[in-house]
Amino acid sequence: MDAISFGTDGWRATLDTFTDERVRIVGQAVADYLAEEGYDDPVVIGYDARQSSEGFADTLADVFTGNGFDVLLPKRDCPTPLVAYAIVDRGLSGGLMITASHNPPEYNGVKFIPADGAPALPEVTDAVAERLAEPRLRPEDERGTVRRVDLVTPHAERARELVDADLSGLTVVHDAMHGSGRGVTDELLRSAGAEVLNVRDDRDPEFGGTPPEPSAENLEPLVEAVEKYDADLGVANDGDADRVAFVTPERGHLDENLFFAAAYDHLLESDSGPAIRTVSTTFLIDRIAEANDEQVFETAVGFKWVAAAMAEHDALMGGEESGGFSIRGHVREKDGVLMGLLGAAATAAEPMDDRVDRLLDTHGDIVADKIGLDCPDSEKERVISELDDVLPDQIADRDIAEVVTLDGFKLLLEDGSWLLVRPSGTEPKMRIYAEASSRERADALLAAGRELVEPII
């Protein structure tokens, strides 16, 4: 049981640890939790494009039917947000998703999504962890059933209701990164009228030798395609398509902070409401909100906290700089498929580069970046504790005006820039984030953060 641990977004591990036996133990724990909470409706079990994922989904289905639950399986590998939407749309007890998201192919993972379709909060994952146990399966005549269902069409119909845009005349390149967004995000864009071209749209469990992480360094094929085809926009999804990234004609990879700002600005043109952002996400959102007499609420890193705050504050949009976003009226789970449509809709209304230029001209330039420092999970708590004792009065020659301890230490500086140090919830690393008005200043902050943290690790 010690090998199974639930982090920011479920349990992920390399395949030498993520075994069929341990997946069955997790399945039994979730089944026990649901039964004890009084749930007896079906559950949905999704899986991504990894070689091992469908087999692990079948394993979970065996455990859940053996506990008396009926199980819905998708007709093929699918994006995580489609599973979350199915839970709410069909009134299910909950669901599980077999995915390691953007991790390399030697990983896999499982996440439990409760009945509200939002990421499970710690009290839920803790309750599941307390119930880890070997499966106890019922006799054959007391088992539930398994049924294959279409998860794509209902989600697409809801996405078109939420983002009712005519994309006629817009050329978009979609990069599935060989993952589960292929044939889903691109088809949604086509259904709205866009001309869609594809790159890396075949299923490849090895992801073409590159982890399905839509970071700037991994999106060169998309950048090249947008340039080659003179496209208006490039859209990329990670392995399970819960995250999104964009490429524009002038900028290439568009910083996810800037997409958040552009998408929120677009939504505010026809609606109103606050925004939710994590401590690691740009203050540009705050400036846009203030200009529209709206509020911004800050949360710890992790979409589960964004989702909870979206419900509490009836937010128009919530998101984080790592590329996870959702909007009012949708399930409170990050959805890279829906966001692909929203980004294209914003571009159809005003070219993305023009919109971003306008926002920066109005609210000031921002440069945001981050680095990671290797740090064993067992040492993270100690590092944060010791960091509290050595925080200086200045960082990179600027006085610290305020220290925010919502998630690690966020140092707000007198010039409006900031530095954040926090433990990663998904990798054995300490994360250092910085935002400033220039690249030079952001680099200086990251260097200062490294000098502060490295001696403690």
Salt bridges, closest charged atoms under 4 A:
ASP9 OD1 - LYS111 NZ 2.97
ASP9 OD2 - LYS334 NZ 3.32
ASP32 OD1 - ARG136 NH2 2.78
GLU36 OE1 - ARG131 NH2 2.75
ASP48 OD2 - ARG50 NE 3.07
GLU54 OE2 - ARG148 NH2 3.32
ASP62 OD2 - ARG24 NH1 3.20
ASP62 OD1 - ARG143 NH2 2.62
ASP77 OD2 - ARG76 NH2 3.57
ASP77 OD2 - ARG182 NH1 2.73
ASP116 OD2 - ARG332 NH2 3.32
GLU161 OE1 - ARG158 NH1 2.88
ASP175 OD2 - ARG200 NH2 2.54
ASP186 OD2 - ARG190 NH1 3.37
GLU187 OE2 - ARG190 NH1 2.84
ASP202 OD1 - HIS178 ND1 2.95
GLU213 OE1 - HIS102 ND1 3.62
GLU213 OE1 - ARG243 NH1 3.13
ASP242 OD2 - LYS334 NZ 3.58
GLU256 OE2 - HIS253 NE2 3.08
ASP265 OD2 - ARG355 NH1 2.68
ASP265 OD2 - ARG358 NH2 2.81
GLU269 OE1 - HIS266 ND1 3.55
GLU269 OE2 - ARG355 NH1 2.94
ASP271 OD1 - ARG328 NH1 3.53
ASP286 OD1 - ARG277 NE 2.72
GLU298 OE2 - ARG277 NH1 2.67
GLU298 OE2 - LYS410 NZ 2.84
GLU312 OE1 - HIS313 NE2 3.83
ASP314 OD1 - ARG328 NE 3.31
GLU321 OE1 - LYS370 NZ 3.26
GLU333 OE2 - LYS111 NZ 3.07
ASP335 OD2 - HIS155 NE2 2.68
ASP335 OD2 - HIS330 NE2 2.69
GLU350 OE1 - ARG355 NH1 3.93
GLU350 OE1 - ARG358 NH2 2.89
ASP353 OD1 - ARG251 NH1 3.02
ASP357 OD1 - ARG251 NH2 2.60
ASP369 OD2 - ARG439 NH1 2.96
ASP374 OD1 - LYS429 NZ 2.75
ASP377 OD1 - LYS380 NZ 2.75
GLU379 OE1 - ARG382 NE 2.55
GLU386 OE2 - ARG382 NH1 3.14
ASP407 OD2 - ARG422 NE 3.05
ASP415 OD2 - ARG398 NE 3.47
ASP415 OD2 - ARG441 NE 3.21
GLU427 OE1 - ARG431 NH2 2.28
ASP443 OD1 - ARG439 NH1 2.86
GLU454 OE2 - ARG450 NH1 3.14
